[in-house]
Amino acid sequence: MNETPLETHMLSCEREPLHRSGAIQGFGTLLHLNREQRLTHRAANLGEFLPEQANLRPSDTLPPALQDVLAVPLTALPDTPGARREYPALLANEDGVLDAVLSRGPEGIVVEFTRPDDAHRRSGAHRHQVGLLRTPENEHELQAYHQRLADAVREESGFDRVMIYRFHEDWSGEVVAESASGRLGSYLGLHFPASDIPAIARNLYLVNPSRLIPDVAAAPVPLLGLTPEPPDLTWSDLRSVSPVHLQYLTHMGAGASFSIAIKIAGKLWGLVACHHLAPRAISLTTRRHCVDLARGHALGLTAWLAQSRLRFIDALEHRVNRIVETLTHSPDALEHLPACAPALIELTGAVSFALALDDEIIQIGEGLELPALQTLDHVFCNTVPDIIWHTAHLAGEHPELPPSPIAGILAFKGRTRSGRHLRGYWMRPEVPLEVTWAGNPDKPVEIRDGIPGLSPRHSFEKWVEIKRGLATPWNNEARMVALRLRGALIALL
């Protein structure tokens, strides 16, 4: 299948070596040392932060003054890629004090210096952290929990707008909480396409606690090196920003941005996304306070998800056991299947369920016509390797089937204890899905000098899309139901 210009360019964006940009943002300066702690690269703006080192060039050794300052931090940095140490007010000179961050990459050590521009701010992080210690007990409290984090980070950072942005399974996102000044519009409840934060950027969020862009309009600062090969800046706070992302922020009206990863069980759950109308720099200490708030929120969210899962599993066991008990009253499970109809359908929120044993199929509820079900059963048995399979767009995945109001299928299969071939199918109808996006989610491709380039959308006003031919998607809980019932029936039959 031929790729569209958009698909081709999106693949190109995914391969963009963001960590090898060869430049930094100008709110700080950078040194890169190899494994022998010899200088290989320095930022072109070094003299703005360390005037006494203005003429420093990449060479074999650091100047004595820097050796003295960095001796202890360099010794304390673990020899593991991604190791990080922060040192507020590590260095003082005639222009004031400088904060420092040391991080270890695969090729050496990145040393970054920034100014504590907002050191005068009083922190309320501890007070807010206490409020995040309580784990939510229901959906209402969960929403308030997200809001508490948004309010806390906005107070701590001073940014005009703070959003809690949650990723969905397809990596599109939704703003689930927002704290903003009254002069700004709202993004609460709006959706953003997965292409707004491509995989390469999401992967960097997994390894970096936060990302600050204090001035969207600022020019990047090049790195000067012994060789033209740029150093690996994967764990750098100062790493320069993709021009596409800067254009995106400009279209959103942001003069500065600050993002914090929210990670659950090592995976990216969402972001704390902060925007300011004008340029805004915040200190290392303030950034750390905000990161700590997000981590506290993640702990509570992890506990909430674990408790919800345990409650679901407990209820699932009870419901599945009742179905199994009903089916055990007869040697022929299909004979008693109609008696379990309400319970079986309720398990996943479907409208129909079909059970197949060898060549026999029985269906309860209004589902696919029998010929279509038999065709789907043949495809599932012979071409799908997975024991659990699902789709919310049946017509899109299997256009060979006749038109049907059924759009969603959740299926399982296996061999029973007696050797019979077992299959089960839950079915959901098409439900026109209304999604409210922040602007038209289809990114345009602009051709400049014959080269396709991605252009961030210019408007983020509400844009409503009605999606047809789709069922309500099957979530993790529904897939867990399929796995549990499959196991019970395999043991029973």
N, C-alpha and C positions, 0 to 999 in steps of 0.2 A: 504494500500500500504506500502510495506516495505521500510524503509529509507536506503539510501546508507551510507557507512562509512563517506563520506564527509558531507552529510546532518545531520547525527547524531552528528558529531563533531561540525558543525556550530551551531546547537542548543545548544550544550554545551558551546560554546564560547559566545553565546548571553546571557546565564545565569550566566556567570562568574561575581562574585561580585567585579568589579573593585574598587568600592568605599569602599570596606572592605579589602583592600590588606594587611593592617597591616604593611606597610612600606612606606617610602618616598624616593625621590631622594636626593642625598647628597649635592646639591648646596644650601641647607638651612637646618634649623632645625625646630622642631615643638613641641608645647605643646598643650594638649587637656584638656579643663576645662569642668566640668559638669555644670548643670544649677545653682548650688550654687557657681560657680567659684572656685571649688576645683580641683586640678590637678589629672587627672586620667591616662594620658599617656604622655610620653615624648620620643623624638627621641634618639636613642643610640649615636648620634653624637653631642649632646647638648654642650659638653665641647669644641668642635671645634669652636663654635660661641660665647658661653658664658662660658669662662674658669672658672669664679667664681662659676658657677652652675654645674661644671663637675660631682659632686657627688650627684646631686639632684635626688631623687627618687619619684615616684608617691606617693603623700601623701595628707593629708587633706587640707593643705593651701599652697599658693605660698610663696616663700621667700620674705622678706620685700623689697629687691631691685627691684624684678620684680613687686611686688604689686604697688610700686610707679610709675614705668614706664608705667604700663598698666592700672592704675586707670582711667584716662580720656578716653582712647580708649574703655575700657570695658563698661563704662557708656554710651558712644556715640553709641554703636552698637545696632541697632534696634532688637527687640525681634521677628524676623521673619526669618524662615529658608531661607538661601540664602543671607541674609543681609551681606554686605561686606564693610570694610573700609580699606583704604590704608594709610600708614604712612611712607613716605620716611625719612630716617635718624632719626628714632624714638629713637634709643638707641646708645650710644657711649661707647666704652671701649678701652682698650689698643691696640686692634687690628684694631681699626677704628670704622666706624659707621655701623649700621645695619638698613635695611628697614624692615618694619613689615606689615603684612596683617592679619586682623582679619575677620573671617567669622563664621556665626552662622549655625550650623547644627541642626538636630532634637534632638540630645542628649546633646548639649553643644556648646562650642566655640573652634574653631581651631585658634591658634596663630602661625604664621610662621615668621621666621626671615631669611633674605637673605642679601648678601653683594651687594652694588651697584658697580659691577665690571666694568661697562663701564660709570661711572658717568662723566668721562672726555669728552665724546662725545658731540658735539654741535648738538642740535636738529633743524631739519628743518621741524618739524611736522606742525607748524603753516602755513608756506609757502605752504606746500602741501595741507593742509586742505582747504585753500582758493581756490585752483584749483579744489577741489572736490565739491564746493558749487554749481557749475553750473550743472543743470540737463540735461542729453543728450536729443537731439531732434530727433535723427534717429539712425538706426542700426550702422552706421559708427561711430557716436559720442559715442554710447554705448561701442563699442569695445575699443575706445580710453580711455573711462572712466575707464574700467577695467585695462587697461595698466597703467594709471596714478596711480592707487592704488598700483599695483605691483611695479612700480618704486619707489614710495614714501616709501613703507614699506622696500624695499631693502636698500634704502639710510639711513633710520632711524635705521634699525636693524643691518646692516652690514652683513647680511647673503648672501651666494654665490648665492642662487637661491630662488626666490619668485614666487609662482604660484597662480593665482586666479582659484579656483577649484569649478566648479558648479555642483550641484546634479541634476540628471534627475528624472523623476517620479518614476522610479524603483530603485532609490537610487544608481545607478551607477553614475560615475562622469566623468567630462571632464575638461581638463585644457584649459581655454578660454583666458588667458593672462599669460605672463611669463616675468620676468626680471632676467637675469642671466649673469654671467661673460662669456667672449668669450671662456674660456677653458672648459666649460661644454657643453654637448649635450642639446637637447631641448626636453621637454615633451609637448610643445604647440600642442593642437589639439588631444592629445592622450586620450583614455578612460580608466577608471579603474572600475573594477566590484564592485558591492555593498558590497561584502564580505570584501573588503579592509578596509572599515570603517563600522563595524557592528552597528546594532541599539543601542546596549548598549553604544557604544562610541559616536554615534551621539546624544544620549540623554544627555550625559555629556557635550557636546559642547553647548547644549541649555542653560545650567545653569552656564557655566564658560566662561568668556570673552576671555580667551586665554589658551594655553597649551605650556609650554616650557620644552624641553628635552635637556639640555645643553651638555650632554655627554652620547651618546648611549651605550658606553661600561662600564659605571660606575655601580658598584654594588648597589643594593637597601640598604637602611638603615632601620633596624627594629625599631618598636615602642615598648617601654617597658611600661607595664601597670599594674594596680592593678589586672586586670582580663585578661584572655587570649582572651576575645572578643575584636576584633579591633574596633576602633572608626569609625564613618561614615566620610569619607573624600570626599564626593561628591563635595564640593565647595573648596577643597584644591588645591593650586597651586603646591604643592610639591608631591602630590600623586604619588606613584611609577607606573611604566609603565608595561603593559602586556608584557611578554617575547616574544610572537608572534609578537607584534608590533615592539619591539626592533630588532628582527631578520629581519623583513620587512625593517626597515630603514637601517640596515646594508647591505642588499642586494641592496638597492638603492644607496649605497655609501655615506650615510649621517653619519656624526659624531655628528651632533646636529640637532634638529628640533624645529620649533616654529610655532604654528597654532593659527589662530584667527577666531572665528565664524562670519559669515555674516548672520544675521537674518532679515527676511522680515515678517512683521505682526506676529511676535512671532514664525515663523517657520524657520528651517535651510535651507537657500538658497544655501550656499556654504561655503568655507573656504579660508582664505589666508594661504597657506601652504609654509613654509620657510625651506630650507635645507642648511646646511653648511658642507663642506667636513671634517672639523676638529671640535673638541669640541668647543662650543662657549656659554658663559653665557652672558645674557644681564640683565640690572637692571630692577627693578620694574618700574622706571620712563620711561625707554625706552619701556617696554612692554605696559605701559599705553598709551604712545604716539601712538604706533602702533594700539592699540585697538580703540583709538579715530579716527584714520584715517579710519579704517574699518567701524566704526559707521557712519562717514560722508558719506562714499561711500554708505552705506546701505540706508541712507536718500535719496540720489540722485537716487538710484536704485528704491526705493519705489515710488518716484515721477514719474519716467519714466514708471514703470509698470502701475501706476494709469492712467497716461495720455494715454498710449497705449490702455488700457482697455476702457477708455471713447471714444477714437476715433473709436475703433472697435464696441462698442455698438451703437454709432451714425450711423455708416455705416450699421450695421446690421439692425437697425430699418428701414432704408430707403429701403434696399433690400427686407426685408420680407414684408413691406407694399406694394411694387410694385407687389409681387407675390399674395398677398391677394386680391389686387384690380383686378388682372386678373381673379382670380378664382370666384370673386363675380358676374361676368358677366353672369354666368349660374347657375341654381339651382343644376346642377350636376357637382361637382368639378372635378370628374374624366374626364369629357368631355373636360375641358379646361386645364387639366394637361400638355399635350404635349406642349402647348403654353408657359408654364413656364419652359420647360426643361432646357435651358441653365442657367437660373437664379438659379434654384433649385440645379443643379449639381455644379455650381460655388460656392454656399454657403459654401461648405465644401471641395472643391477640390476633389470630387469624380468623377467616370466615369459613374455612373448610380444611379437612384433614383426610388424607388417604393413606391406607396401609396396604402394602403388597407383600405377599408371601409366595415365592416362586412365581407362577403365572397367574395367580389370583389377586385381584385388586378390589378393594371396597372403599368407597368414598362417602364421607358424611359432610353435609353442608353443601353450599352452592360453590363449586369449584370449576376446574377445567372439564370440558366435555371428555367422555371416556376415550375417544380416539386420540385427542390431543394429549391426554394424560399418559396413554400407552406409548405415544411417540416420545414424550419427555422421559418416561421411565426407561425406554430403550437407550436414549442418549446418556442418561445419568449412569446407567449400569455399565455401558460399554466405552464411554469416552471421558468420564470424569474420574480421576484417580482418588480424589479426596472422599473421605467417609462422610463429611459434612459439607454441603454445598448450599449456597444461597444467592439469590439475585433479587433486586428490587426493580429490575427493568427486563422482564421476561421477553418482551417483543424485540428489544434491542439485542439481546444475546442469542435468541432463537427465533429469527424471523421466519423460519420454515413452519412454525406452528400457526394454526388458523387464528384470526383475531379473537380476542377474549377479554372480558372485563378483568380477568386475573392478571396481575402484573408482578406479584411477588411470590417467590417460592423459597422455602427452607426445607432441605431434604437431608435424610441420613440413610445409610445402607450398611449391611454387614451380614455375616453368616451366623445363624442361631446355633444354640448348643446342639440341636438335632441335625444341623447341616442345611437347614432351609435358607433360601436367599430372601433377606428381609430388606424392605425399603419403606420409608415414611415420608410424606409430603404435607407440609402446611402451606396454605395458599392465602394470599392477601389481594384485595382488589386494587385497581388503580385509584389513587387519591390525588387529584390536582394539587400540586405542591406550590405554595406561594412563598417565595424567598425574597426578602427585602435586602438588597445589596447596597453597599456604599458606592454608588455610581455603577455604570454599566460594567459588569465583570469581564467582558470580552475585550482584552487588551488589543489595541490597534497596532499593526505593523507599518511603520513608515519607511519608505524607500529613499535613502539618501546616497547620492552618488552611486546608485546601482546596488547598494548594500542594504539588506533588510535590518531594521533596528526596532527594538521594542519601545513603545511610547506609553508611559504611564497615563491612565485616564485623567482627563483634565477636571472632571467633576466628581464629587463624592456625595452629591445629593441622593436622597433615597430613590432607588430604581428597583421596581417590583418586577420579578420574573415569575411567570406561571409555567411550571414544568408539567408536561403531560406524559402519560404512559408509565408513570412510576407508582410504586407502592410505598408505604411507610417502610423505611429501611429496617433490616433485621439487626438488632444490637447484640452486644456480647451476651446479655442475659438470655436472649432468644436462642442463640447458638449453644449456650450452656444447657438449655432445656433439651435441645435436640440430642446433644451428646449423652445427657443423663437418661432420657427415655430410651435411646438406642441401647445403652448398656442394660437397662432393666428388661427390655424385650428380648434381647439376645440370650440373657440368662433364663428367661421364662419359657421361651419357645424352643 
